[in-house]
Amino acid sequence: MWRGKPEDPEKNPRDHGERETRKVQKNSSSRRQGWDRTHDLLRTRRGGARSSSGSSTHSFAQQQHEEVGTAQNEAVRPDFVNRNPRNLERMALALKDRGWDTVWPNRCYWHRLCLDRTQQHVSAWVEHCSRHVVVSVSTHEWAIKRHLHSTSDVAAAENVGRVLAQRCLESGISYAVFRHIPWSYKSAAVQSFKKACKEGGLVLSEPRRIFVK
């Protein structure tokens, strides 16, 4: 069946204008509905967050109010484990190995300061009475070597003593015995090393042991 030629919109301007206005109204209504939906979602989310934060703060304050109490402040554990290996030495209560009288240097110490000089480098370390090295410094270390003109002169020994004293204090050692070889004890390098250790805060003598009955 022949339906005929479609009408030209220019011939019916009234119908064409109505169609355009309907399209515009549909688009505007759909946009408004979308904005309303997003606004409602934001409201619900904000309300939930506020309620959750309020409940969390209320529960935290309630826990704090419940935990506050002075009854446990005076409680002391019956068993105590001392985790500081040098605590008794700092209190002068640790045992000292007296050793034999013919042994040099004397082994009656907790920490002993040792110095070794060669033609190329200067090294120093702190030795425990159990023959373990606790702290050590040497001009082999690049952090010290790069600041020195020579790694075996008097200035090198002085800087090694300064760094060793700082490391001893940081590790909890403030007393150490220094007994060097007699025929090289009066040399300039050894004396400068000893002076730098003293200026750094290291005491080159140990307190007398306290004997507990």
trRosetta pair geometry for C-beta under 8 A, 3 or more apart (Angstrom, degrees):
i j d omega theta_ij theta_ji phi_ij phi_ji
7 11 6.2 -113 -178 61 91 121
7 12 6.0 23 151 0 132 125
8 11 4.6 85 73 -3 95 104
8 12 7.6 145 85 11 55 80
9 12 6.3 -76 -147 60 41 80
9 13 7.4 81 159 -93 71 45
9 15 7.3 -125 -136 84 76 96
9 16 4.2 89 -170 -83 108 130
10 13 6.9 8 -159 -68 35 84
10 16 7.9 22 -71 -26 29 157
12 15 4.3 8 138 25 121 113
12 16 6.3 137 100 -18 77 91
13 16 5.5 -59 -146 41 37 114
13 17 6.2 38 158 -22 70 106
14 17 6.0 -58 -152 35 29 109
14 18 6.7 29 153 -18 63 105
15 18 5.8 -54 -150 34 34 112
15 19 6.6 35 154 -20 65 104
16 19 5.8 -54 -152 33 32 112
16 20 6.7 30 153 -17 64 106
17 20 5.7 -54 -149 36 35 111
17 21 6.4 33 156 -18 67 105
18 21 5.9 -57 -148 37 32 109
18 22 6.4 34 154 -21 65 105
19 22 5.8 -56 -151 34 31 113
19 23 6.6 33 153 -20 65 104
20 23 5.7 -52 -151 33 34 112
20 24 6.5 32 153 -17 66 105
21 24 5.7 -54 -148 37 34 112
21 25 6.3 35 154 -20 66 106
22 25 5.8 -56 -148 36 31 111
22 26 6.4 32 154 -20 65 105
23 26 5.8 -55 -150 34 31 111
23 27 6.5 27 155 -16 65 106
24 27 5.9 -56 -149 37 31 110
24 28 6.3 27 156 -16 66 108
25 28 5.9 -57 -145 39 30 108
25 29 6.2 28 157 -18 65 107
26 29 5.9 -58 -147 37 28 108
26 30 6.4 26 157 -17 65 107
27 30 5.9 -57 -147 37 30 109
27 31 6.4 30 155 -19 64 106
28 31 5.7 -54 -149 36 32 113
28 32 6.4 33 154 -19 65 105
29 32 5.7 -53 -148 36 33 112
29 33 6.4 35 153 -20 65 104
30 33 5.7 -53 -149 35 33 113
30 34 6.5 34 152 -20 64 104
31 34 5.7 -55 -151 35 33 112
31 35 6.4 30 154 -16 67 105
32 35 5.8 -54 -146 38 32 109
32 36 6.3 34 155 -20 65 106
33 36 5.7 -54 -147 36 31 112
33 37 6.5 32 154 -21 64 104
34 37 5.8 -54 -150 33 31 111
34 38 6.6 26 156 -13 65 105
35 38 6.0 -56 -147 39 32 107
35 39 6.2 33 155 -21 66 109
36 39 5.7 -57 -147 37 30 113
36 40 6.4 31 156 -19 65 105
37 40 5.8 -55 -150 35 30 110
37 41 6.5 31 153 -19 64 105
38 41 5.6 -53 -148 35 34 113
38 42 6.4 34 155 -18 66 104
39 42 5.9 -54 -150 36 31 110
39 43 6.5 34 152 -21 64 105
40 43 5.7 -54 -150 34 33 114
40 44 6.5 30 155 -17 66 105
41 44 5.9 -56 -149 36 31 108
41 45 6.3 28 155 -17 66 108
42 45 5.8 -56 -145 38 31 110
42 46 6.2 28 159 -16 66 108
43 46 6.0 -59 -146 39 27 107
43 47 6.2 25 158 -17 63 111
44 47 5.8 -59 -147 39 29 111
44 48 6.4 28 156 -19 65 107
45 48 5.8 -57 -150 36 30 109
45 49 6.4 27 156 -17 66 106
46 49 5.8 -54 -145 37 32 109
46 50 6.3 30 157 -18 66 107
47 50 5.8 -55 -146 37 30 109
47 51 6.3 27 157 -17 64 108
48 51 5.8 -58 -146 39 30 109
48 52 6.2 27 157 -17 67 107
49 52 5.8 -56 -145 38 30 108
49 53 6.2 26 158 -16 66 108
50 53 5.9 -55 -143 40 29 107
50 54 6.1 29 157 -18 64 109
51 54 5.8 -56 -146 38 29 111
51 55 6.3 28 156 -18 64 106
52 55 5.8 -55 -147 38 30 108
52 56 6.2 30 155 -20 66 107
53 56 5.7 -53 -144 37 32 110
53 57 6.3 29 158 -16 66 105
54 57 6.0 -54 -145 38 30 107
54 58 6.2 30 155 -19 64 109
55 58 5.6 -57 -148 38 31 113
55 59 6.3 30 155 -18 67 106
56 59 5.8 -54 -145 37 31 108
56 60 6.2 31 155 -20 65 107
57 60 5.7 -53 -144 37 32 112
57 61 6.3 31 157 -17 65 105
58 61 6.0 -56 -148 38 29 108
58 62 6.3 30 152 -20 63 108
59 62 5.5 -56 -148 37 32 114
59 63 6.4 35 153 -21 66 103
60 63 5.7 -51 -149 34 32 111
60 64 6.5 32 153 -17 64 104
61 64 5.7 -52 -148 37 34 112
61 65 6.3 35 153 -19 65 105
62 65 5.6 -53 -148 36 32 111
62 66 6.4 29 153 -17 65 107
63 66 5.7 -58 -147 39 32 109
63 67 6.0 25 157 -17 68 110
64 67 5.9 -58 -139 39 29 106
64 68 6.4 38 161 -33 64 102
65 68 6.2 -45 -148 19 28 113
69 72 6.5 66 100 9 102 94
70 73 5.1 -29 -163 0 66 125
71 74 7.9 -72 176 30 34 93
71 75 8.0 39 133 -33 63 109
72 75 5.0 -39 -159 9 61 126
77 80 6.1 128 89 -71 108 75
82 87 5.6 -110 -176 39 125 153
84 87 4.0 96 90 -47 114 104
84 172 7.6 -143 -160 -177 112 165
86 89 4.7 -54 -163 44 73 119
86 90 5.8 76 138 -27 86 98
86 172 5.6 146 68 118 139 123
86 173 7.0 -91 -163 -81 164 75
87 90 6.0 -57 -151 35 30 108
87 91 6.5 14 155 -5 64 110
88 91 5.8 -63 -145 48 34 104
88 93 4.6 -92 -162 75 85 95
88 94 4.0 112 118 -62 107 87
89 92 7.5 34 -175 -78 33 32
89 93 7.9 -103 -66 50 21 61
89 94 4.5 -19 -76 8 64 141
89 110 4.6 133 -143 -163 121 151
89 111 7.5 85 175 -24 146 100
90 172 7.3 -69 -65 168 133 99
90 174 7.7 65 -121 31 97 106
91 94 7.9 113 62 -19 79 79
91 210 7.5 -69 142 33 77 131
92 207 4.9 -67 -90 93 135 116
92 208 6.8 52 -166 89 136 42
92 209 5.6 -172 177 -126 86 40
92 210 4.8 88 111 -4 103 96
93 209 7.4 113 -110 -162 17 80
93 210 5.7 -37 -86 63 66 102
93 212 6.5 21 -139 -23 104 121
94 110 6.2 87 79 -107 132 121
94 209 7.6 -102 68 -127 53 108
95 209 7.9 53 -128 -146 27 147
96 108 5.1 55 154 -158 123 69
96 109 6.8 85 -145 -11 110 9
96 110 6.7 -78 -100 -57 91 74
96 129 6.9 -133 -136 -116 58 158
96 209 5.7 -128 -7 -57 122 145
97 107 5.1 -42 101 132 101 113
97 108 6.9 -140 85 -96 48 48
97 129 5.7 154 16 -180 109 118
98 107 7.0 83 143 79 15 89
98 108 5.0 17 -120 -85 51 105
99 103 5.0 -81 156 52 125 142
99 106 6.6 170 60 -163 130 58
99 107 3.5 98 -33 42 143 119
99 108 6.6 -125 21 -44 99 72
100 103 4.6 101 65 -13 89 104
103 106 6.9 113 93 -109 87 39
103 107 6.2 -4 106 -15 137 107
105 112 7.3 144 92 -148 138 141
105 179 4.3 136 -137 94 142 138
106 109 7.4 111 105 -23 84 99
106 179 7.2 113 32 -27 82 171
107 129 7.1 103 178 -144 86 88
109 112 5.0 94 100 -65 151 91
109 129 6.1 -176 89 -83 63 99
109 176 7.9 54 -179 -161 126 51
109 177 4.3 -98 -121 16 139 141
109 206 6.2 149 -140 -1 78 149
110 128 7.2 -33 167 -149 57 67
110 129 5.5 -62 -132 -27 33 118
110 175 7.4 53 61 95 120 106
110 206 6.1 144 24 -129 102 152
111 126 5.3 -2 -174 -178 109 107
111 127 7.1 148 -158 74 56 43
111 128 6.1 -30 -101 -103 69 51
111 129 7.5 -78 -61 -32 36 77
111 134 6.8 -47 -126 20 111 145
111 173 5.7 126 -107 -151 174 127
111 175 6.7 130 48 98 116 66
111 176 4.4 -70 109 -111 107 81
111 177 6.9 152 88 15 56 76
111 206 7.4 146 44 -80 79 125
112 126 7.1 152 73 -159 40 57
112 127 4.7 -24 62 62 96 97
112 129 7.7 108 -14 -76 101 59
112 176 6.5 133 -126 -172 10 88
112 177 5.1 -34 -110 68 67 94
112 178 7.6 139 -167 -86 61 36
112 179 7.3 -45 -152 26 107 93
113 124 7.1 0 -175 -174 85 105
113 126 5.9 -25 -97 -103 61 73
113 127 8.0 -171 -74 19 15 78
113 164 7.8 103 -142 147 107 140
113 176 4.4 89 -42 138 101 127
113 177 6.6 -167 14 82 83 38
113 178 4.2 -26 64 -90 120 85
113 197 7.1 53 -152 -139 158 163
113 202 7.8 105 -83 150 142 139
113 204 6.8 -63 19 -127 147 89
114 124 6.5 169 89 -152 56 58
114 125 5.4 -12 60 61 103 76
114 126 7.5 172 17 -92 81 23
114 127 5.8 44 -13 -12 123 115
115 122 7.6 -17 -167 -171 90 91
115 123 7.6 155 -157 88 45 51
115 124 4.9 -12 -104 -103 68 93
115 157 7.5 47 -160 -145 128 105
115 178 8.0 36 -14 -151 109 103
115 180 6.1 -15 43 -106 114 115
115 190 6.5 144 94 -119 157 83
115 193 5.8 86 -114 135 147 162
116 122 7.4 157 86 -159 56 47
116 123 4.6 -12 63 65 103 96
116 124 7.2 -178 22 -77 69 45
117 122 5.3 -8 -109 -112 77 79
117 123 7.9 -172 -76 28 36 64
117 152 6.8 109 -166 -154 91 84
117 157 7.0 -18 -92 -87 120 116
117 189 6.3 74 -93 120 155 150
118 121 5.6 20 52 50 106 67
118 122 7.7 -159 30 -75 66 40
118 123 8.0 27 1 4 100 100
118 152 6.8 -86 85 -118 57 121
119 152 6.1 16 171 -147 27 165
120 151 6.3 7 161 89 59 116
120 152 5.8 -153 162 -56 8 130
121 138 6.2 28 164 -178 126 96
121 139 4.6 -164 -149 63 86 107
121 140 5.8 19 -141 -51 153 79
121 151 5.1 -27 -107 141 62 116
121 152 6.2 -65 -57 -77 12 88
121 156 7.9 -133 -154 162 45 145
122 138 7.2 180 94 -147 48 57
122 139 5.2 69 45 -13 74 120
122 151 6.7 -159 9 164 83 67
122 152 6.1 153 -38 -118 89 48
122 156 4.8 146 14 127 134 110
122 157 5.0 -139 -149 -84 160 67
122 160 5.1 -131 114 -23 116 156
122 189 7.4 -143 -110 -177 135 128
122 193 7.9 -153 180 -88 134 129
123 136 7.2 -5 -174 -172 97 99
123 137 7.2 170 -154 92 54 52
123 138 4.0 -5 -110 -107 87 97
123 139 7.3 -108 -67 15 61 74
123 140 7.4 10 -85 -3 104 104
123 160 7.5 -146 -121 -153 15 146
124 136 7.3 170 95 -152 46 56
124 137 5.2 -4 62 60 89 95
124 138 7.5 176 25 -77 54 57
124 160 5.2 129 9 150 121 116
124 161 6.8 68 3 -82 172 57
124 164 5.0 -54 100 -71 126 153
124 193 6.9 171 -77 -163 145 130
125 133 5.1 -26 170 -147 136 112
125 134 7.8 145 175 49 86 59
125 135 6.5 176 -154 94 64 52
125 136 3.8 -11 -106 -106 103 82
125 137 7.1 178 -78 22 57 58
125 164 7.8 -136 -92 -128 24 124
126 133 7.1 115 73 -160 51 63
126 134 4.8 -47 94 58 104 103
126 135 4.5 31 28 48 114 91
126 136 7.5 -136 22 -67 65 52
126 164 7.3 147 -36 -173 99 108
126 168 6.1 112 -45 -100 153 108
126 173 6.2 109 169 124 165 168
126 176 5.8 -87 -129 -119 110 143
127 131 6.7 -12 -176 -138 109 35
127 132 7.3 152 -157 77 64 31
127 133 5.8 -40 -101 -98 67 59
127 134 7.2 165 -112 5 15 86
128 131 7.0 -51 76 20 76 16
128 132 4.7 -3 41 59 119 82
128 133 7.6 -150 5 -79 84 11
128 134 5.4 99 -45 -42 99 109
133 136 5.6 17 168 -51 127 114
134 171 6.6 151 155 136 107 151
134 173 6.7 106 118 -45 147 148
135 164 6.7 128 127 -152 118 77
135 167 4.9 155 -162 123 131 116
135 168 5.5 -151 45 -81 165 67
135 171 5.6 -164 -69 18 122 155
135 173 6.9 -136 -4 31 133 142
137 141 7.3 -69 -159 6 61 137
137 144 7.2 100 -175 -53 96 159
137 160 5.2 156 117 -160 120 80
137 163 4.9 145 -136 98 147 112
137 164 4.4 -119 9 -72 139 87
137 167 6.6 170 -59 16 111 145
138 141 5.8 123 74 -12 73 90
138 144 7.5 168 95 53 38 144
138 160 7.3 23 -111 -127 21 120
139 144 5.6 -114 -120 108 52 119
139 145 5.4 102 178 -86 72 83
139 148 6.5 -41 -141 29 116 160
139 151 3.9 150 148 -159 144 101
139 152 7.5 -140 52 -61 162 54
139 156 5.4 -3 -82 -167 142 120
139 160 6.6 -68 -50 -75 86 116
140 145 7.0 -21 -177 -54 10 128
141 144 4.7 65 79 19 102 102
141 145 6.3 177 86 -14 46 95
142 145 5.3 -58 -126 44 34 112
142 146 5.8 38 174 -29 70 105
143 146 6.9 -45 -140 23 16 107
144 147 6.5 -74 -166 38 36 103
144 148 6.7 22 151 -18 71 118
144 159 6.5 151 -159 130 105 121
144 160 7.1 65 -170 -88 151 70
144 163 6.3 -66 -96 -34 124 165
145 148 6.0 -71 -151 35 35 109
145 151 5.9 -5 -126 -93 88 121
147 159 7.3 -177 96 -154 116 159
148 151 5.6 107 101 -82 142 60
148 155 6.6 162 -139 110 94 107
148 156 5.3 58 -148 -94 147 89
148 159 6.6 -145 -82 40 111 155
149 153 7.6 -15 80 28 93 137
149 155 7.1 43 37 71 98 145
150 153 4.3 66 85 -7 127 113
150 155 7.2 101 55 55 87 106
150 156 6.1 -95 100 -36 70 123
151 156 5.3 114 -158 -121 30 150
152 156 5.9 2 -33 48 9 155
153 156 5.3 108 52 6 59 102
153 157 7.5 -116 109 -1 38 90
153 189 7.4 -154 163 -96 35 111
154 157 5.7 -54 -152 36 37 111
154 158 6.4 37 151 -20 68 105
154 188 5.0 -38 -105 123 130 108
154 189 4.9 -129 -107 -90 65 69
154 192 5.2 90 -176 16 93 157
155 158 5.6 -52 -147 36 34 113
155 159 6.4 30 157 -15 66 106
155 192 7.9 -66 -85 147 27 156
156 159 6.0 -57 -146 39 30 106
156 160 6.3 33 154 -21 64 107
156 189 8.0 -9 67 -139 82 111
157 160 5.7 -54 -146 35 31 114
157 161 6.5 32 154 -19 63 104
157 189 4.0 119 -7 -169 163 88
157 190 7.2 -76 178 -68 150 28
157 192 5.5 100 95 82 108 107
157 193 4.3 -74 164 -61 100 102
157 196 7.9 167 128 15 67 138
158 161 5.8 -56 -154 35 31 111
158 162 6.5 30 151 -19 65 105
158 192 4.2 -60 -75 153 96 113
158 193 6.4 -122 -85 -77 39 48
158 195 7.5 -22 -124 71 94 98
158 196 4.7 143 -161 -51 65 140
159 162 5.5 -50 -146 34 37 113
159 163 6.3 32 157 -14 68 105
159 196 7.3 -115 -64 -151 15 163
160 163 6.0 -57 -146 40 30 106
160 164 6.1 31 155 -21 65 111
160 193 6.5 -19 76 -122 99 103
160 196 7.8 105 69 88 52 149
161 164 5.7 -55 -141 38 29 112
161 165 6.4 32 159 -21 64 104
161 192 7.2 -176 14 126 143 65
161 193 4.1 162 -56 -158 128 59
161 194 7.0 -99 -129 -34 150 15
161 195 7.4 82 116 65 158 52
161 196 3.3 114 94 79 120 116
161 197 4.5 -91 -172 -45 104 78
161 200 7.0 -168 141 -7 77 133
162 165 6.0 -54 -151 33 28 110
162 166 6.8 25 153 -16 61 106
162 196 4.5 -79 -54 179 74 117
162 197 7.8 -127 -73 -71 34 41
162 199 7.4 -28 -104 80 87 106
162 200 5.4 162 -140 -71 52 124
163 166 5.8 -56 -152 37 34 111
163 167 6.4 29 154 -15 68 107
164 167 5.8 -57 -145 40 32 108
164 168 6.2 35 155 -23 66 106
164 197 6.5 -31 84 -101 109 97
164 200 7.6 131 76 70 62 167
164 202 7.6 -26 114 -27 86 160
165 168 5.7 -53 -146 33 30 113
165 169 6.5 27 158 -15 64 105
165 196 6.8 -154 -8 134 131 75
165 197 4.8 165 -68 -139 114 55
165 198 8.0 -104 -102 -4 146 14
165 199 7.6 151 53 74 174 58
165 200 2.6 105 102 100 149 143
165 201 5.9 132 168 48 115 71
165 202 4.2 -127 -127 -14 92 116
166 169 6.0 -57 -150 37 30 107
166 170 6.4 27 154 -16 64 110
166 200 5.8 -98 -46 -164 66 124
167 170 5.6 -56 -145 40 34 112
167 171 6.2 22 159 -10 67 111
168 171 6.0 -66 -146 44 28 102
168 173 4.3 -79 -170 78 88 104
168 174 7.1 143 136 -82 103 32
168 176 6.8 -75 -146 -27 150 135
168 202 5.3 51 74 -99 146 121
169 172 7.9 65 -174 -59 28 15
169 173 7.2 -94 -71 66 28 59
169 174 6.3 58 -108 -91 72 77
169 200 7.3 -148 -16 148 126 95
169 201 5.5 30 -72 92 140 128
169 202 7.0 -122 -49 -71 92 80
173 176 6.4 47 160 -55 116 106
173 202 7.7 17 117 -126 87 102
174 201 7.2 -60 -138 142 89 92
174 202 6.7 -157 -157 -125 44 54
174 203 6.1 38 149 17 76 101
175 202 7.9 156 -97 -170 19 69
175 203 5.0 -27 -106 75 67 107
175 205 6.9 -55 -155 91 97 37
175 206 4.6 106 153 -107 126 67
175 207 6.7 -79 -115 -5 165 78
176 202 6.2 -14 26 179 112 113
176 203 7.4 140 27 81 61 57
176 204 6.3 -34 79 -120 75 51
176 206 7.3 40 -98 -62 7 94
177 204 7.1 84 -133 -180 24 62
177 205 6.7 52 -102 -120 66 38
177 206 5.7 -47 -55 -12 94 108
178 194 6.5 150 133 -115 160 99
178 197 7.4 132 -64 81 150 161
178 204 4.5 -36 10 -157 118 113
180 184 6.7 -98 149 86 114 86
180 185 4.7 144 84 -100 111 85
180 190 5.7 149 146 -152 173 136
181 184 4.9 35 81 37 108 99
181 185 6.5 -159 82 -47 47 81
182 185 5.5 -37 -140 -5 30 121
184 187 5.2 -17 -171 -10 69 124
184 190 6.2 129 139 -33 81 144
185 190 5.7 -129 -152 121 34 156
186 190 7.3 26 24 66 7 124
186 191 6.9 21 -159 -50 38 116
187 190 4.8 85 62 12 88 103
187 191 6.8 -163 89 -5 43 90
188 191 5.9 -61 -144 42 30 109
188 192 6.1 28 159 -17 67 109
189 192 6.0 -57 -146 39 27 108
189 193 6.3 30 154 -21 63 108
190 193 5.6 -54 -148 36 31 114
190 194 6.3 31 154 -18 65 106
191 194 5.7 -52 -146 37 32 112
191 195 6.3 32 155 -18 65 107
192 195 5.7 -53 -143 38 32 112
192 196 6.3 34 157 -20 65 106
193 196 5.9 -55 -147 35 28 109
193 197 6.6 29 154 -19 62 105
194 197 5.8 -54 -151 33 31 111
194 198 6.6 28 154 -15 64 106
194 204 6.8 9 -154 -71 91 163
195 198 5.8 -56 -150 37 33 110
195 199 6.2 29 155 -15 67 108
196 199 5.7 -55 -142 41 32 109
196 200 6.2 35 156 -23 64 108
197 200 5.7 -58 -149 35 29 113
197 202 4.6 -59 175 63 87 124
197 204 6.4 82 110 -64 127 111
198 202 6.7 -91 -87 67 30 72
198 203 7.8 60 -122 -106 71 36
198 204 6.5 -55 -77 -11 90 112
203 206 7.9 131 109 -79 107 38
